[in-house]
Amino acid sequence: MKEKVNLLLLPGDGIGPEVCIPVKKIINCLNNFTNIEFSIEEDLVGGCSYDEFKLPITEKVISKAKASDGILLGAVGAPKYENLPFDLRPERGLLKLRKELELYANIRPAKVFNSLADASSLKPNIVKNMDIVVLRELTGGIYFGEPRGIFELDDGQKKGINTEVYTTNEIVRLGRIGFEIANLRNKTVHSVEKANVMESGVLWREETTKLHSKEFSHINLKHMYADNCAMQLVKNPKQFDVILTGNLFGDILSDISAELTGSLGMLPSASLGEIGDSKRRKSLYEPVHGSAPDIAGKNIANPIAMILSLSMFCNYTLKNNILSSQIENAVEKVLENGYRTKDIMQKNCNLLSTSEMGDVVTENLKNILEKNEL
Ligand code: NAD
């Protein structure tokens, strides 16, 4: 009996639909060569939804998202929507989806494929074999805490306030995901805060330590201050496996770790919530990049971030880390064989279009699945 999986595919705008075409081919290949049967439902989010319904996402799509086993999203946004009121802009569709599904855990892997180690802003020997996951809390902390606002003072000055706030539950539910991810990898978590100067950081450290000793003592837990973590990431990034941190520090640290890989078109991401009706964690997978209006419609975008988003779906939602690695290995092989899209082009390599890159990854994956290789 095949395992049935319902995927909601939201290609979105700009290069979104272009990078989704290779993913559909790969899903077709998985349906033919594995014991999983994906059914894909496709719908609108972002500017294309606004064009059709005057809304960046409809309630019907939100309901479908809640009922699905997971969502794959391309990208949203285009210059022609920039003068719309905030609530109607394409990006609001994505934010609404994250909010309605309460996707509080944002996972951003930063893996350096060896054949692209030269693309990093750091020396190749520092980043070669680097493989980090930054787990960022996404729905709490200083971006949402109250009080917030800009207030007038009696003496005519103004005061701007934001509040960093975390509760036990918010820290523990994220920590649990962090330890679970580390358990599938190299079993090390760096929990990052500023407990030296912030009470919310003291609580973060206490609750993470308690959770660790109660449920995850086999994982290696280290605590690190956020400023030191930023420095260590550019000094010796290979010391990290999973970085567990709040919204603000995660925002900054995930961008630093992304830059270490040197190529935006290669970076996938996942946002996870609680276990839903489908008995799986609610989840949304998307490339880190946006809709790239400057190259949209030219069939030159790199589809690998989108393909690796599917690989993350297999790992985190289907809990099938073998299939996830097989997809990653197909990408790695294609890069080793010198195939490149324009954004990652190097000397003596073969330049491919978006669809051609999709085809060679699919072909390599087919070979790996047929031989049942890892
Ligand atoms: P962007 O990520 O779309 O593009 C930045 C640069 O990287 C561009 O030069 C682009 O051509 C290049 N690039 C991005 N993805 C690529 C790929 N797969 N292959 C090759 N090159 C790639 O960021 P931006 O230009 O700041 O934003 C463009 C639009 O995307 C805006 O409307 C923005 O709001 C939206 N956006 C959406 C998301 C999302 O959907 N999650 C994220 C970021 C930005």
Residues whose N, C-alpha, C, O or C-beta is under 5 A from the ligand:
A	BS01	NAD	G74 A75 V76 G77 A78 G265 P287 V288 H289 G290 S291 A292 P293 D294 I295 I300 A301 N302 D343
